[in-house]
Amino acid sequence: MSYEMIGLTMFVGMLAMMLTGQRVFGAIGFVSAAAALLLWGTGGVEMPFSAAFKLFNWYPLLTLPLFIYMGYILAESGIADDLYKMFHVWFGGLRGGLAIGTIALMVIISAMNGLSVAGMAIGATIALPEMLRRGYDKRMITGVVQAGSSLGILVPPSVVLVLYGMIARQPVSKLWMAGAIPGLMMAAMFILYIVIRCKINPSLAPTLSEEELNIPMKEKLKLLKAGIIPFLIFFFMTGLFVMGITSLVESSAVGATAATIAAWAKGSLNKKVVEETIRKTLGISAMFMWIILAALSFGAVFDGIGAVKAIEALFVNDWGLSPWEILIMMQLSYLIMGTFLDDTAMLVIVAPLYVPLVKVLGFDLVWYGVLYTITCQIAYMTPPFGYNLFLMRAMAPKEITLIDIYKSIIPFVLIMTLALIIIMVFPQIALWLPEYIYSK
C-alpha cells in the first residue's frame, strides 16, 4: 500500500469513528496510535509518547485553564449579568441600543473567557429574553446573539488560537494580537448593520419607555460600576502583558486572580460558585489537553509517512493550482466540515495537512491562524448542522423556532464572509499589531 493510500485510510477511518459517536480525541488518538504500531511495530509507540511530552513541555498551555477559570468565575458570580444591566440602561435609549449593547457584551465576555459557548449561554439566557420582552424582532436578535458569541474564538484570549498555536508552533501572544483588530472590526461591522437596519425599519427595535429612560443619573452611575470591573480585569491582564511587565502565563494568572477578587468584592464568592467554576474549568481544560495530545500524535504519523509532501505535489504539480487557489480551497473545506464538526475537531483533523502546506506556499502562519478562526466562525453558523445553530436551539426561548434561527444568521454570515475577504486581501489588518508590538 502506498503512503498516499495509508494517509487516506487514516483520514477515512478517523471520520468513520467520529460518525459512530466516538469522542474526537479518542478517534484521532486511536487511529494515529494504531497506524504507528502497524507501520513501525513496537517502536511506533514512541510517537504518541513523544507527543505527550511535547504537550507537557509547552509552557503557554498553562494559560488555558487560567483563562477558562476567569471566564466562568465572572459568569457564575453574576458579574456578567450586571454588565448587561449597564448596557440596558446606557444604550436602551438608542434605536436598536440593546442589540448594540449585546454585541459589546459579547466582545467583553470574549475578552474574559476565550470560548464562544460562554457568550452564547449569557446572550441566550439573559439578553435574548430581555430583548424579546421589549418587542425586538426575534430573528434579528437571534442572529445578534449567535454572531456576537462567535467572536469568543477570535478576540483574545482565544482558546482556539492557543490550540492552533500549539499545532502550528506559533507564539500564542502573536496570534492573540493578530486576532484583536479583526475581532473588533467584525464587531463594528455587526453594529453598523444593526444601526442601518433599525434606521430603515424602526419597528424591529423599539426604544425604552419614558419611565425607564428617566432613571436618575445616580442610578446610572451606580450601574456603570458594573462595567468598570471587567474593563479593569482586561486592562490588568492584557495591559501589563503588552507593556512587557508580565509574561503570557503571568498575565493569565493576573486575570484569574483579579476575577476572583472581583467576585469576592461583589459578595458572590461562595462555595457553590467556586465548586461550579472549578468543575467546568477542569472539564473544558482536560478536553482541550486530550485533543491537543491526539492532534500532535496524528500529525507526527502523517509527517512520518510523507502525506504532506504528497498533498503538496497533488495541488501544485498535478493540478497546477496557484497558492491563492489552494488557500481558497482550504477555506472552503473548513466551511463544509464546519456543518458537522466543531472548531477544535476541524483543526486537529486537517492541521497536520494544511499548516505545513501553508508554510510551503509562502503564507504567514499567524495570518492564516486568523483566517482559519474566522472561517470557523462562519462554519459555526452555516446550515444545516452549524454548531452554534443547535446551541442556540437548546438555549433559546420556546417562541424562537429552528427556522427563525436559520434565517437569522443569513446577514451575519454575509458580513463575516466580507470580513474574511477583506483580511485575505489586506493581511496587515491582522499582522500590524503583532509586528508593531514585537518591533518595540
N, C-alpha and C positions, 0 to 999 in steps of 0.2 A: 504493500500500500504506500502511495506517495505521501510526502509530508503535507501537501495541499489537502489530500483526502483525509488525512488524520486530523488536520485543523478543522475541516468542515464537519467531520464526525463529532469532534468535541463540542463544537458550536451547536449542532443539531441536538446532541444528547443533553446538553445543558438546558436548552429551551424545552425539550420534551419533559425533563424532570420538573421544570417550573410549572408546566401546564398541568401536571398531576397534583399540584398544590404544595410541593416541597418549598421550604424556605429558600430565599435567594442565596444566602451564604452556604447552605447545605448543598444545593445543586451545583454551584460553582466550585466549591471546595472538593466535593466528591469527584466530579469529572476531572479536575486538574490532578488530584492525587492518584486516581485510578490510571489516568493516561501516563503519568510519570512512572508508575510501577510497571505498566505494560511495556513502555518504551525502553526504560533503562534498568529494569529489575529493582532489586532492593536498594540500590544506590539512589533511585529516584525519590526515596523518602526524604532525602536531604533537601529537596526543593521546597516543600511546604514548611519544613523545619527552619530553613534559611529565611523564608518569607516571614515567619513568626518573629524571628529575631530582628529583622529589618523593621517590623512594626513596633516592637517594644523599644527599639533604639531611636525611634523618631520622636525627638523631644517635643515638637509642636503639637503632638497628639494630646498632650496634657490640657490643651485649650478646649478640647471637645467637651468633656464633662463639665468643665467650669462654666462655659457659655450656656450650655443646656440648663445647668442648675440656675444660673442667673435669670434666664427667661421664665422658668417655672416658678421660682420664688416670687417674682413680681406678679405673675398671673394668679397664683394661689393666694397671695396675701391681699388681693383686691386693689393693688396699685394701678393695674391696667383699667379696672372699672372706673376708678377716679379720673383717670386720664380721659376716658371717653366723655364723662360728665363735663369736663372742662371744655372739650371741643363742642359739645352740645350747646353750652351757654354762649361761648365766644363766636361760634360760626353759624349758629342757628338762625340768625337774622338774615343771612345771605340766601339767595335762591340756590338751592342745592347745597347749602352750607354743611348739613350733616353728612352728606355723601363726600364732600371735600374733606371734612374732618375725619371721616372714616379712612380715607386714603392716607392722611397724615398719621393717624393712629397706627395703621399697618406698617408705615415706614419706621415709626418709633419702636413698635413691637419687634420688627425685623432686626433693628439695631440692638435689641436687647436679648434676642433669642437665637436667630440664625436658622430657624426652621419655619416652613410655611404652615405647618399644622397648628402652631400656637396662634398665629394671626387668624387663621380660618376659624378656630374654636372661639376666640374672643369676638370676631366680627359676626359670626353666625348666631351666637348666643346673647350678645349684648347690643351691638349696633343694628343688626338686621331687624329684630323685633321692635326696637325703638323707632326706626325709620318707617316701618310698616304702620305702626300706630299713628304716626303723624301724616299719613297719606302719601308717602313717596311711592313712585311707580315700582312695583315689586321686581320687574325684570331688570330695570336699570340698577337698583341697589344690590340685587343678587350678583350681577356682573361686577359691581364695585367691590364687594367683599371678596369674591374669587380672585379678581385681578390684583387687588391690594395685598392679599395674603401671599400671592405667588412671589412678591418682592422679597420674602424671607430667605429665599435661596440665592439671592443676588446681593442684597445690601449687607455689608459687613456687620457682625461677624458671621458670615455664611458657613454653615456646617458642610454644605455640599462642596464649597470651594476648598475646605480643609481636606475633604476626601479626594477631590481632584488633584490638589497639591501633592498628596501622598503618592498617588499613582503616577502623575506626570513628573514628579521630582522637581516641583517648582515651589519657591518660597510662598508660604501662605500669606505673609504680610503684603507681598506684591499683588497677589490675587485679590485680597480684600480691597486694597486701594484701587485696583483696576475695576472692581465691581461697584464702587461707591458712586461715581459720576453717572454711569449708565443706569444704575438703580434710581437715582434721584431724577434723572432725565425722563425715565419711564413714568415715574410717579407724577411728574409735572405734565406729561402728555395725557395721563388719565384725568388729572384735574382740569386741564384745558378742555378735554372732551365733555366733562360734566358741565362746566360753565357754559359752553356753546350750546349743548343740547337743552339745558334748562332755560336758556335765553330764548331758544327757538320755540320750545314747548314748556311754558311755566307750570302747567298742570302736573308735570312729572315730579316736581319737588316744591311743595308749599313751604313758606317760611313759618317761623314760630308765631304763636299768638301774642297779642299785645301784653297780656299778663306775664308771659314767660320772658318777653323781651325787656320788660321793665323791672328786671331783677336789680336790687341795689348794687352799686359798684363794690361795696364792701364784700358782698357775697361772691361777686365775680372774681375779685382779687383772691378771696379765700380758695375758690376752685382753681385759680391759676397756679396755686402752690402744688396742686396735684401734677401739673405738667413740668414743674421745675425739677422734681426728683428724678424722673427718667433722663432728662437732659443733663443733669449733674452726673448721673451714673455714666452716661455715654461719654461725657467730657473727660471724666477721670480715667475711664477705660481706654479710650482712643487718643485723647489729647496727650496724655503722658507718654503713650507709645510713639506718636508722631513726633513729639518733641525730643525723643531719644532718652527719656528718663527711665522708662521701663521697657523690658523686652516683651515679646509677644505673649509668652506664657505668664509673665508677671502682670501684664495688663488684664488678662482674663481673670487672674486671681483678684486683682483690684475690683473688677466689675462684680464678681461673685460676692466679695466682702461688702462692697457698697450696697448691693441689692439686699443682702441680709440685714445690714444696719437700717436701711430704709424700711424694711418690713417690721423690724423691731420698734423703730421710732413711731410707726403708724399704729402699733399695738396689735399687729396681726400675726406676730411670730409665735404661734402656739404649736403644741405637739402635733395636731392634725396636719397643719400646713407643712411642717418640717418633714413628717413621715411621707406625705403625698409627694412632695417635691423630690425627696431622695429616691423614692420608689420609681418615679417617672424618669429621673435623671439616669439612674443605673440601667433601666430598661433600654432607653434610647442609646446610651453610650455603649453598652455591651453589643447591641445590634450593629452599630457602625463599626466597632472593632472587628467583629466577626466578618463583616462584609469586606473590610479592607484586607484582612488576612487572606480571605478566599480570592480576592482580586489579584493580590500580589503573587499567590501561588499559581493562579491561572495564567497570569502574564508571563511568569518565568517559563512555564511549559511551552506557551505559544512562541516565545522568543527562542527557546531551545530547538524547536523544530523548524524554525525559519519561516513561519507563516506570515510574518510581517513583510519580509522581503518578497514573498510570493504575491501578496496582495498589491504591493507597490509595483511589481513587474506587470501584473494584470492591468492595473489602471493606467500606468504611464506608457508601457511598451506595447501591450497587446491592444488596448482600447484607444490609446493615443489621446487621453484626456489631459487638459491643461490643469495646473494646480488649482485654479479657481473653480473649475468644473468638478474636480474631485471634492473640494471643500463643500460646495453646494450639495453634492450628492450625500456627503456625510450628514449634513444638517437635515436633509430630507429623511434619511434613515432614522435619525433621532425622533423626528415627528411621528413617524409610523410606529416605532417601538413605544413611544410615549402614550399611545392609545391603550396599551395594556400593561405597561410596566411603570414603576416609579423612577425618580431620577437616579437613585443610588444603583438600582438594578441595571439601568441603561448604561451608566458609567462603567461599572465593573465588567459588563459583558463586552463592550466594544472598545474600551480604553486601551487594552493591550494591543489592539489593531490600529486604532486611529491616532493615538498620541505619537508613536514613533513615525507614522506616516506624515502627520502634520509637520513634524520637525524636519523630515527629509525634504518636504515640499518647500521649506523655507519660511513658514509662517511662525509667528511668535506664539509660544505655548501659553503665556499669560493671557494674551488677547484671545486665543482660542478657548481658554477656560471660561471667559465671559460669554463668548458665542454659544458654547455648549450650555451654559446655565440659562441664558435667555431662551434657547431652543427648548430646554426642559420646561420652562415656564409656559411656553406656547403649547407644548405637548400635554402638559398637565390639564389644559382647558380645552382640548380638542376632542369632540365627539368621535366615536360613540362611547369610548371607555376611558376618557381622561380622568386621571387620579383625583383632581380637585372636584370634578363634577359629582362623583359619588360621595366624597367627603361632605360637600355641601348638601346633597340629598339626605344624608344621615343626620345632619345638624340643623337644617333649616326648619322653620315653622311649617305646619301642615298645608297652609294655603299656597305655598310655593311648590309647584309640580316639577317633575323632571323635564317636561317640555319648556317650562319657564327657565329652568337652569340652563338648558341647551341654548335657547335663544338669547339669553342674557349675555353670553360670553362673546358673541359674534363681533361687536365693535371693538372689544378689548383685545381679542386675538389679532384683529387687523392692526391695532395700534402697536402691539408687541412685535408683529411681523415688520412693521415700518421701522421700529426701533432697532431690530436686528439688522435690517438692510443698512440703516444709517451707520451703525457701528462697524459693519463689514466694509463699507465704503470709506469711512473715516476712523481708522484704528486708533488714532490719537485720543479719541474721546475716552477710551479705556486705558490707554497707555500713558497719557500725560501725567496723571497724578503719581503713579509709582515711579516714573522716571524723574519727576521733579523732587520727590521726597528722597529717593536714593542718591540723586546727584548732590544733595546737600550733606 
